[in-house]
Amino acid sequence: MEMNSSYRVFDKYYWKYENWYLRNYNIMKAERDCIKSIGLYGKILDVGVGTGILTYGLSKSMVGVDPSEKMLLYASRRGFLTINSFGEDLPFIDNYFDSVIVVVTICFVNDPLKMLSEINRVLKKNGTLVTCVVPKESSWGIYYRWLKNSGKSLFYKYARFYTIQELYYMLSITGFIVKDTCSTLLYPPSTPPTYEVPVKSLVPDSGFVCIRAEKK
């Protein structure tokens, strides 16, 4: 199976990814708080963990999968057990994890349905999947698509964005039931970054949304 080559860019410019969040601390904190509030538990797998900057410390038992070896070095320093692999081909036995988190990863994979099916396979019955995205229809999604189309982003030129309804559909056909959501970045990208407490619901036009779903 041909995998998305975007990971090579992340592998080459991993430090730019890390530094962006360190420079934009208020965005990082809001996104981390949104993730923490959504209800992950037990043995957690982060698919597309990157450097681990958004999900470290969620559990004492954290496993991170990513195709970028250099990003995994950062994640391992943050306490993750790291494995170099793709989300579409997870190297785990069935029904192994209590929770899986996928943060702005689904937009970079060639076959999101294959990845979601793999996540369903490795999750325990009634296990939790949290998928965090930049919604295509939001002002942030529009901005990132402009960066993609204008060639002004190293990373987002490889991304394919999805609407919330498209994500709900993909979750449904891969064996998940949506339970709740959390939203943050309620201001447009033209506004200077500020911290805001995440909202435990789906807020229209929010730039970062986490969807909590349960394995059927």
Secondary structure by P-SEA (a helix, b strand, c coil): cccccaaaaaaaaaaaaaaaaaaaaaaaaaaaaaaaacccccccccccccccccccccccbbbbbbccaaaaaaaaaaccccccccccccccccccccbbbbcccccccccaaaaaaaaaaaccccbbbbbbbcccccaaaaaaaaaaaaccccccccbbbbcaaaaaaaaaaaccccccccccccccccccbbbbcccccccccccbbbbbbbcc
